[in-house]
């Protein structure tokens, strides 16, 4: 079963509440908390939890998804999968936990049209984002890519972009500031 059972249970309980409150910021925070644990334990269930919670946060955040006819059914499936995961953790049923998580992914794979494309893209980007976070915690790139089922090229590309954007040397200079600097060069 989940190495950090109580942590994952708490995360899913708070996730369910955040979904009902449409609180994507809380979902992102919960995902980040899980990544810290996942980086330490390298537990696949914690990693899956981080990806799912982050993805759900991104899905909830995108209000345009609610316009699709499949939205209500997807929302209900998200809630039922979270409920199933909570129940399985409480009852120490590892297989049921995995079934709950897998049922959500399976449901998404069976969606149709644009909503399917959008949601699958959210999950793919979430895997890469969370892999980058785990990599930042000092886990090797190869191990991280294997844990999240992505290739090292995708991880390297994303991690490289994230590191450049967050470095102190990287700062965006407004057009007016660039013009001012150019004018000063000619004075």
HELIX and SHEET records of a PDB file:
HELIX    1   1 UNK A    5  UNK A   20  1                                  16    
HELIX    2   2 UNK A   24  UNK A   41  1                                  18    
HELIX    3   3 UNK A   44  UNK A   61  1                                  18    
HELIX    4   4 UNK A   63  UNK A   67  5                                   5    
HELIX    5   5 UNK A   71  UNK A   90  1                                  20    
HELIX    6   6 UNK A   94  UNK A  109  1                                  16    
HELIX    7   7 UNK A  113  UNK A  136  1                                  24    
HELIX    8   8 UNK A  141  UNK A  148  1                                   8    
HELIX    9   9 UNK A  152  UNK A  166  1                                  15    
HELIX   10  10 UNK A  175  UNK A  185  1                                  11    
END                                                                             
